[in-house]
Structures are given as C-alpha cells and as structure tokens.
Amino acid sequence: MTTSPDPSTTTRLIPVTQWSKYHPWPPVGGLRHLIFYATKNGFEAVIRRCGRRVLIDEAAFFDWARSNGGSNGRH
C-alpha cells in the first residue's frame, strides 16, 4: 500500500516563469529582482536551483513574505 505525502510537510516548487499562473503577486519581474538581491534580502531560503532553472518554494516564499512584513528589501 502506498501512502500520499503529508501535505503539511510538502511544498510546491514553481518555476519563476510560471509563478503568475498560480499567484498574482509578486509579478515575475519582482521575483527576478528578489532573486538578484537574494543574498542581501534573505530570499535565498526561497530559491531552489536545478541546473539553470530557478524554482520558488511556494511555502518558503509565503513564510519569507510574512517574516519580512512586506518590506521591499532595500539595498
């Protein structure tokens, strides 16, 4: 018998280019900005890289957004 993964411990990995299909905010350009400055704004915890593809850990993104209180990570 196979069991399905516990939804509380799984997350969806979304390619940056597909983010807008699932969420209206932030736009892809905004995500690219966050990724570019990831080491300064803590966004590296949200990014998963597979070769050249950059994936966004959906659950980690919303955790990051909550912990940053909507700050724009000015540099």
C-alpha positions as CSV (number, residue, x, y, z in Angstrom):
1,M,0.0,0.0,0.0
2,T,1.3,3.4,-0.9
3,T,0.7,6.5,1.2
4,S,0.5,10.0,-0.1
5,P,2.9,12.6,1.4
6,D,1.8,14.6,4.3
7,P,0.6,18.0,2.8
8,S,1.9,19.9,5.9
9,T,5.5,18.7,5.0
10,T,5.4,19.1,1.3
11,T,5.6,22.2,-0.8
12,R,5.2,23.1,-4.5
13,L,8.2,24.2,-6.4
14,I,7.2,26.7,-9.1
15,P,9.4,27.8,-11.9
16,V,9.8,31.6,-11.8
17,T,8.3,31.9,-15.3
18,Q,5.2,30.0,-14.2
19,W,4.6,31.9,-10.9
20,S,1.9,34.2,-12.3
21,K,-0.2,31.1,-13.2
22,Y,-0.6,30.4,-9.5
23,H,-0.3,33.8,-7.8
24,P,-0.9,37.3,-8.9
25,W,1.7,38.8,-6.6
26,P,4.6,39.4,-7.0
27,P,4.9,39.7,-10.8
28,V,7.7,37.8,-12.4
29,G,9.8,40.9,-12.7
30,G,9.5,41.4,-9.0
31,L,10.6,37.8,-8.3
32,R,13.6,38.3,-10.5
33,H,14.6,41.4,-8.5
34,L,14.2,39.4,-5.3
35,I,16.4,36.6,-6.7
36,F,19.1,39.1,-7.9
37,Y,19.4,40.5,-4.4
38,A,18.7,37.2,-2.6
39,T,21.9,37.3,-0.5
40,K,21.0,40.8,0.8
41,N,17.3,40.2,1.4
42,G,17.2,36.6,2.7
43,F,15.4,35.3,-0.3
44,E,18.0,32.6,-0.8
45,A,15.9,30.5,1.6
46,V,13.1,30.5,-1.0
47,I,15.1,29.6,-4.1
48,R,15.8,26.1,-5.3
49,R,18.1,25.8,-8.3
50,C,18.0,22.8,-10.7
51,G,20.7,23.4,-13.3
52,R,19.8,26.7,-14.9
53,R,16.2,26.6,-13.7
54,V,15.2,28.7,-10.7
55,L,12.3,27.3,-8.7
56,I,10.4,29.1,-6.0
57,D,9.5,27.0,-2.9
58,E,5.9,28.2,-2.5
59,A,5.6,27.6,1.2
60,A,9.0,29.1,1.9
61,F,8.0,32.2,-0.2
62,F,5.0,32.9,2.0
63,D,6.9,32.3,5.2
64,W,9.6,34.7,3.9
65,A,6.9,37.3,3.0
66,R,5.3,37.0,6.4
67,S,8.6,37.3,8.2
68,N,9.7,40.4,6.2
69,G,6.4,42.1,6.8
70,G,6.1,43.2,3.2
71,S,9.4,45.0,3.3
72,N,11.0,45.6,-0.1
73,G,14.5,44.6,1.0
74,R,16.1,47.9,0.1
75,H,19.8,47.7,-0.5
